[in-house]
Amino acid sequence: MPEIGLLIGLGAMLLAIGAVAGVLAGLLGVGGGIVLVPSFFYAFSVLGYEGPQLMQMCLATSLATIIVTSVRSVLAHDRRGAVDWAILRGWAPGIAIGAVLGVLVATQLRSATLQAIFGGLAAVVGLYMLLGRAHWQIAPQMPTGPLRAVLSPLVGLLSVLMGIGGGSFGVPLMSLHGVAIHRAVATAAGFGVIIAVPSVAGFLLVTVAPAPPWSIGAVNLIAFALIVAMTLITAPIGARLAHAMDPKPLKRVFGAFLILVALNMLRKALAG
């Protein structure tokens, strides 16, 4: 059993991370999971639960928190009329299918492989946040038909393999197809709900060993409770800030930080 002092310290760290993740989810639309997954990996490793399935627990617990964060964020944005429900309805079925496929894939991969996938995809997201420009556009409207049928499951699949909500892929996708950034951030929060609900249901049926106390399947309830306690408070704050300020400078800084996190995750995957 880990020392009480260590548990208290890690609990305080998770509360602080939860506060930051909630604000980021509302402000930047990147999904709090992109911060939570490496944080959970560190916390569980320090507690001695590092193993071939550790990343599965990190992904699942992150996605569980995203259910709460995304619902809260969607409601906050919807009160401002920012959610594009037409896009959400059209993309929801494919995203949900991709999320289920993501669980099936993740349960077959070892922790080191999932670390490498997270690191590679996080580096791509970080580069887009660092170098992307608001005027970049590849089409004036969101894809429909066969292209949507391909892209929507891909968004769900990749998001589950990273343990994140829909923002990291959904916001760039919508921005590149002519959706205003505030509307993209708000709608992507809805993507997060569609990704997280079916994937968490699947992860609850997965057996992970060794698992920290108070775990159901691959979801750790202690980490979930601590993060949710803070994101319930901070997600609406992030949504309000998104409508009141220009988040571009902060997005550039966070993009650079994310690249460093991604490189560190890749280093650990190669070392493993």
Buried (B, 14 or more C-beta within 10 A) or exposed (E): EEEEEEBEEBBEBBEEBBBBBBBBBBBBBBBBBBBBBBBBBBBBBBBEBBBBBBBBBBBBBBBBBBBBBBBBBBBBBBEEEBBBEEBBEBBBBBBBBBBBBBBEBBBEBBBBBBBBBBBBBBBBBBBBBBEBEEEEEEEEEBBEEEEBEEBBBBBBBBBBBBBBBBBBBBBBBBBBBEBEBBBBBBBBBBBBBBBBBBBBEBBBEBEBEBBBEEBBBBBBBBBBBBBBBBBBBBBBBBBBBBBEEEBEEBBBEBBEBBBEBBBBBBEBBEEE
